Amino acid sequence: MILIFMLMSVANRGLSQWLLVPMDQVQTNHLKAYGLTYWTLEAPREYNAKWLLNYRGGAFLLIDSPDVQAKAQQMGVGFESISNLEYGGIQVEMEGNNMDEILLEKAPKIAVYAPPDNTPYRDPWDDAVKLALNYAQIPYDTIWDEQVEAGVLQLGKYDWLHLHHEDFTGQHGKFYRAFKGAVWYQQRVRLFEEAAAKAGFNRVPSHKGFISQRIQDYVVGGGFIFAMCSAPETLDIACATGAGRVDIVEPELDGTPLEPNYQERLDFERTFAFENFMLYTNPNRYEFSNIDNPQPDHNPLSGVEDFVLFEFAAKHDPIPTMLTQNHVSRVRGYLGQTTSFNKAIIRDTVTILGDIEGSRYAKYIHGKLGKGTFTFLGGHDPEDYRHTVGEGRIPTNLDLHKHSPGYRLILNNILFPAAKKKPQKT
């Protein structure tokens, strides 16, 4: 009987049914593994895939077929061929530990909110999510104000929307003091003023407030958003102003006087994640509010900006578990216009996914709004510690950072809408 069992095991190993894409330290390209998984979900293939939460760094289980193997080899993604018998052994291991499997059913349709390419203006910084998407070979559409105004987000075309270094308050990124004479800044102001006028608004803050409301409507209706850097902070500030109806912008920037009682008129019931925050309206001050960490460390070797990912119960809290899948628990810190989030003003209903140990600041948070969800990540570029204005002209080379834990967090969010959500276990 033992001999028969051994022969059956050998036979099963020779008949591979699955490709296991490990996401622990042995993976040859963590970032492109997400692109491979996305590719298997796309039409015309539309293969199902499985996300093995907390197993080998959040491994993926793909259908074994010649086209998937060829694509993995082309992308430089490591994989292991396994049989049904071996998969059964993995399921037994997951059942007895803080692990679970999630079915990935479809390739999410992705939109990135950014100015169009057919304008003279170019951002003097790059976008970490666009870098991640391009490197992982995941397709996306770029949309901007005109498409949002037309209601493209409400049409159900996109499952996931990304916001990066945006200023939804209409203060032109608080770059007035340092860059008001720079050509790129003047082009940016002109572009935004023309867009506002075309949409029927006499102020950029009113226009951006309207855009923030349409984005919030998208989430309430069931959409997913992921926002980095200044976008989370300025989105909530814009929402608190009643979509720009409370004037919080000094006349140097929008030509109209600041409302004297603006702070008292903020409506924190309208925001996504933050409440009871104080605004900094001085146009010569770089910060928007006390949501952000005001004095981040500027020594990348100090480690004081490093943040720790929390471990969640995979079988009971699959969503935060998906969003924190990684091959490390401690992620190297990096700065941004909004580097991290003041815990004192984060709503109790928001889940902190990762924080800076021993500090008052969270780096990575998630919450629900209506039928949809939002995920906010502080900082600008996980592999560029300071990322000063102008560095984006030379984008981060992700071939040098194919195992980046910070970029993995971005890509976790991209696959999150593909997951079949399980009923919560009691």
C-alpha positions in Angstrom: 0.0 0.0 0.0 2.8 2.4 0.8 4.4 1.7 -2.6 1.1 2.3 -4.4 0.7 5.6 -2.5 4.2 6.7 -3.4 3.6 5.9 -7.1 0.3 7.9 -7.0 2.1 10.8 -5.5 4.8 10.7 -8.2 2.1 10.5 -10.9 0.3 13.5 -9.4 3.4 15.5 -9.3 3.9 14.8 -13.0 0.3 16.0 -13.8 0.5 19.7 -12.8 -2.9 21.5 -12.6 -1.7 24.7 -10.9 1.0 27.3 -11.1 1.8 28.6 -7.6 3.3 32.1 -7.8 5.1 32.5 -4.4 5.3 36.1 -3.0 7.8 35.4 -0.3 11.5 36.1 -0.5 12.1 33.5 -3.3 10.0 35.4 -5.9 12.1 36.8 -8.8 9.8 39.7 -9.5 7.2 40.6 -6.9 5.7 43.6 -8.9 5.3 41.8 -12.2 3.6 38.9 -10.4 0.6 41.1 -10.0 0.7 41.9 -13.7 0.8 38.2 -14.5 -2.2 37.5 -12.3 -4.1 40.4 -13.8 -3.3 39.1 -17.3 -4.8 35.7 -16.5 -8.0 37.4 -15.5 -8.3 39.5 -18.7 -10.4 38.7 -21.8 -10.1 36.6 -23.8 -8.6 34.3 -21.2 -10.7 35.1 -18.2 -9.1 32.4 -16.1 -10.0 32.4 -12.4 -7.1 32.8 -10.0 -6.8 32.5 -6.3 -5.1 34.8 -3.8 -3.6 32.8 -0.9 -3.7 35.3 1.9 -0.8 35.1 4.4 0.6 32.0 2.6 4.1 32.6 1.4 3.8 36.4 1.4 0.3 36.4 -0.3 0.9 33.9 -3.1 -1.2 33.6 -6.2 -2.6 30.3 -7.6 -3.1 30.3 -11.3 -4.4 27.8 -13.8 -1.6 25.8 -15.3 -1.6 26.3 -19.1 1.1 26.8 -21.7 0.2 30.4 -22.3 0.4 31.3 -18.6 3.7 29.6 -18.3 5.0 31.4 -21.3 3.8 34.8 -20.0 5.4 34.2 -16.6 8.7 33.4 -18.2 8.5 36.4 -20.5 7.8 38.7 -17.5 10.5 37.1 -15.3 8.0 35.9 -12.7 8.9 32.9 -10.6 6.4 30.0 -10.3 6.1 26.4 -9.2 4.0 23.8 -10.9 1.9 21.9 -8.4 -0.7 19.1 -8.5 -4.2 18.9 -7.0 -2.7 16.8 -4.3 -0.2 19.4 -3.4 -2.8 22.1 -3.5 -4.9 20.1 -1.1 -1.9 20.0 1.3 -1.7 23.8 1.1 -5.4 24.1 1.9 -5.0 21.9 4.9 -2.1 24.2 6.1 -4.2 27.3 5.5 -7.1 25.9 7.4 -5.0 25.4 10.5 -3.4 28.8 10.4 -4.2 32.5 10.0 -4.5 32.0 6.2 -7.3 31.9 3.7 -7.9 31.8 -0.1 -9.8 34.4 -2.1 -11.2 33.8 -5.6 -10.2 36.4 -8.1 -12.9 36.6 -10.7 -12.3 39.4 -13.1 -9.7 42.0 -14.3 -10.7 45.3 -12.7 -11.2 48.3 -15.0 -8.8 51.0 -13.8 -8.8 54.7 -14.2 -6.1 57.2 -13.1 -7.1 60.8 -12.5 -4.4 63.0 -14.1 -4.2 66.0 -16.5 -4.3 64.9 -20.1 -1.1 64.4 -22.1 -2.3 66.7 -25.0 -1.5 69.9 -23.0 1.8 71.9 -22.8 1.8 71.3 -19.0 3.6 68.3 -17.5 3.8 67.5 -13.8 7.4 68.0 -12.6 6.9 64.7 -10.6 6.0 61.2 -11.5 3.1 59.1 -10.3 4.0 56.0 -8.3 0.8 54.2 -9.3 1.3 54.9 -13.0 4.9 53.7 -12.6 3.6 50.5 -10.9 0.9 49.9 -13.5 3.2 50.4 -16.5 5.9 48.2 -15.0 3.5 45.4 -14.1 1.9 45.7 -17.6 -1.5 46.4 -16.2 -3.7 48.6 -18.6 -5.5 51.7 -17.4 -7.3 54.8 -18.7 -6.3 58.3 -17.8 -9.3 60.5 -17.0 -9.5 64.1 -15.8 -12.0 66.8 -15.0 -13.9 66.8 -18.2 -14.6 63.1 -18.0 -15.5 63.3 -14.3 -17.9 66.2 -15.0 -19.5 64.1 -17.8 -20.3 61.4 -15.3 -17.9 58.7 -16.5 -17.4 57.4 -12.9 -21.2 56.9 -12.5 -21.5 54.8 -15.6 -20.0 51.7 -14.0 -17.1 51.6 -16.5 -14.4 51.7 -13.8 -14.0 49.5 -10.8 -11.0 51.4 -9.4 -9.9 55.0 -9.4 -6.5 56.3 -8.5 -5.6 59.8 -7.2 -2.1 60.8 -6.5 -0.4 64.2 -6.0 -3.6 66.2 -6.4 -4.9 69.4 -4.8 -8.6 69.3 -4.6 -8.6 72.5 -2.5 -7.7 74.5 -5.6 -4.5 76.0 -4.0 -2.3 74.8 -6.8 -0.5 72.4 -4.6 0.7 75.1 -2.1 3.6 75.7 -4.4 3.1 79.5 -4.5 6.0 80.6 -2.3 8.7 78.4 -3.9 7.6 78.1 -7.5 5.2 81.0 -8.4 7.8 82.2 -11.0 8.4 78.7 -12.5 7.1 78.1 -16.0 5.6 74.7 -15.0 3.7 76.4 -12.1 2.3 79.1 -14.3 1.3 76.6 -16.9 -0.5 74.5 -14.2 -2.4 77.6 -12.9 -3.5 78.5 -16.5 -4.6 74.9 -17.2 -6.6 74.6 -14.1 -8.2 78.1 -14.5 -9.1 77.3 -18.1 -10.6 73.9 -17.0 -12.7 75.7 -14.3 -14.0 78.3 -16.7 -14.9 75.7 -19.3 -16.9 73.9 -16.7 -18.7 77.1 -15.7 -16.9 77.9 -12.5 -15.3 81.3 -11.7 -12.8 79.8 -9.2 -10.5 76.7 -9.4 -11.4 75.8 -5.7 -15.1 75.6 -6.6 -14.4 73.5 -9.7 -12.1 71.1 -7.7 -14.7 71.0 -5.0 -17.3 69.8 -7.5 -14.9 67.2 -8.8 -14.3 65.9 -5.2 -18.0 65.5 -4.8 -18.4 63.5 -8.0 -15.5 61.2 -6.8 -17.2 60.8 -3.4 -20.5 60.0 -5.2 -18.6 57.3 -7.1 -17.4 55.6 -3.9 -20.9 55.9 -2.3 -22.3 54.1 -5.3 -19.9 51.2 -5.0 -16.6 52.3 -6.5 -13.1 51.8 -5.0 -10.5 54.6 -4.8 -6.9 54.5 -3.8 -5.2 57.8 -3.0 -1.6 58.7 -2.2 0.4 61.7 -1.2 -1.6 65.0 -1.1 -4.7 63.5 -2.6 -6.2 61.9 0.6 -5.7 65.1 2.6 -7.0 67.6 0.0 -9.9 65.4 -1.0 -11.2 65.4 2.6 -10.6 69.1 3.0 -12.5 69.8 -0.2 -15.4 67.6 1.0 -15.5 69.4 4.3 -15.9 72.7 2.5 -19.1 71.5 1.0 -17.5 70.9 -2.4 -15.8 74.3 -2.4 -18.7 76.4 -1.2 -16.7 77.6 1.9 -13.8 79.8 0.7 -10.7 78.6 2.4 -8.3 80.0 -0.2 -6.3 83.3 0.2 -6.8 85.9 -2.6 -3.3 85.5 -3.9 -4.4 82.1 -5.3 -8.0 82.6 -6.4 -8.7 86.3 -6.4 -11.4 86.2 -3.8 -11.2 87.0 -0.1 -10.9 84.2 2.5 -14.1 83.6 4.4 -13.5 84.9 7.9 -15.2 82.0 9.7 -14.0 79.3 7.4 -12.8 76.9 10.1 -16.2 76.9 11.9 -18.1 76.3 8.7 -16.2 73.1 7.8 -18.6 70.1 7.8 -16.7 67.0 9.0 -19.7 64.8 8.4 -19.0 65.0 4.7 -15.4 63.7 4.8 -14.0 60.2 4.0 -11.5 59.6 6.8 -10.5 62.7 8.8 -12.4 64.9 11.2 -11.8 68.0 13.4 -8.7 69.0 11.5 -7.3 72.5 11.4 -6.5 74.2 8.1 -3.3 76.1 7.2 -4.5 78.8 4.7 -1.3 80.8 4.4 -0.3 80.5 0.7 3.4 80.7 1.7 3.1 77.6 3.9 3.6 74.3 2.2 1.2 72.2 4.4 -2.5 72.1 3.9 -3.6 71.1 7.5 -2.7 69.3 10.6 -3.8 66.0 9.0 -0.1 65.6 7.9 3.0 64.9 9.8 4.6 68.4 9.9 8.2 67.6 10.6 9.2 64.3 9.0 12.8 63.2 9.3 14.9 63.9 6.3 17.5 61.2 6.9 16.5 58.1 4.9 18.9 56.0 6.9 17.4 56.9 10.3 14.4 54.6 10.0 12.1 56.9 11.9 9.7 57.1 8.9 9.6 53.3 8.6 6.1 51.9 9.1 4.8 48.5 10.3 2.0 46.6 8.6 -0.6 45.1 10.9 -1.5 41.5 10.6 -5.3 40.8 10.3 -7.4 37.7 10.7 -7.5 36.3 7.1 -10.7 34.3 7.7 -12.6 37.1 9.4 -11.1 40.3 7.9 -10.2 39.4 4.3 -10.2 43.0 3.0 -7.5 44.5 5.3 -5.6 41.2 4.9 -5.6 41.5 1.1 -4.5 45.2 1.3 -1.5 44.3 3.6 -0.1 41.3 1.8 3.7 41.5 1.7 6.9 39.6 2.1 8.0 42.0 5.0 6.1 43.5 7.9 8.2 46.6 8.2 8.3 49.0 5.2 11.0 51.5 4.6 9.7 55.1 5.0 9.4 57.8 2.4 8.2 61.3 2.3 5.6 63.3 0.4 3.6 66.5 0.6 1.3 64.5 2.8 3.8 62.0 4.4 1.5 60.3 7.0 -1.8 60.9 8.8 -2.4 62.3 12.3 -4.1 59.4 14.2 -5.9 61.9 16.5 -8.1 63.1 13.6 -8.8 59.7 11.9 -12.3 58.5 12.3 -12.9 55.6 14.6 -14.6 53.8 11.8 -11.4 53.8 9.7 -9.0 50.8 9.8 -5.4 51.6 10.3 -3.4 49.2 8.1 0.0 50.4 9.0 1.6 53.0 11.2 4.9 54.5 12.3 5.7 52.7 15.5 5.8 54.9 18.6 4.5 57.9 16.8 1.2 59.7 16.4 1.0 59.0 12.7 -0.5 56.3 10.5 0.8 55.6 7.0 -1.8 53.4 5.5 -5.6 53.4 6.2 -8.8 52.0 4.8 -12.5 52.6 5.2 -16.0 52.1 3.8 -18.3 54.8 2.4 -21.7 53.8 1.2 -21.3 50.8 -1.0 -17.7 51.5 -1.8 -14.3 51.7 -0.1 -11.3 54.1 0.0 -7.7 53.3 0.8 -5.2 56.1 1.6 -1.4 55.7 1.6 0.9 58.5 2.8 4.0 59.6 0.9 4.8 60.1 -2.8 7.1 57.4 -4.1 8.0 54.3 -2.0 11.5 54.1 -3.5 12.4 57.8 -3.6 12.8 59.0 0.0 12.5 62.8 -0.5 11.2 63.0 -4.1 11.7 66.7 -4.5 9.9 68.7 -7.2 11.7 68.1 -10.5 12.9 64.6 -9.8 9.9 63.2 -11.6 11.6 64.1 -14.9 13.7 61.0 -14.2 11.2 58.4 -13.2 12.0 55.7 -10.6 13.4 52.7 -12.4 11.3 49.8 -11.0 13.7 47.2 -12.5 15.9 48.3 -9.6 13.1 47.8 -7.2 11.2 44.8 -8.4 10.8 43.6 -4.8 9.6 46.9 -3.4 7.3 46.4 -0.3 5.9 49.9 -0.8 5.0 49.3 -4.4 3.4 46.0 -3.4 0.9 47.9 -1.3 -0.1 49.9 -4.4 -0.6 46.7 -6.4 -2.5 45.0 -3.6 -5.1 47.7 -4.1 -5.2 47.2 -7.8 -6.2 43.5 -7.5 -8.5 44.1 -4.5 -11.6 44.8 -6.7 -11.0 41.5 -8.5 -11.7 39.5 -5.4 -15.0 37.7 -4.8 -16.0 39.0 -1.3 -16.8 36.3 1.1 -19.6 36.7 3.7 -18.2 37.7 7.0 -17.7 34.6 9.3 -19.1 34.7 12.8 
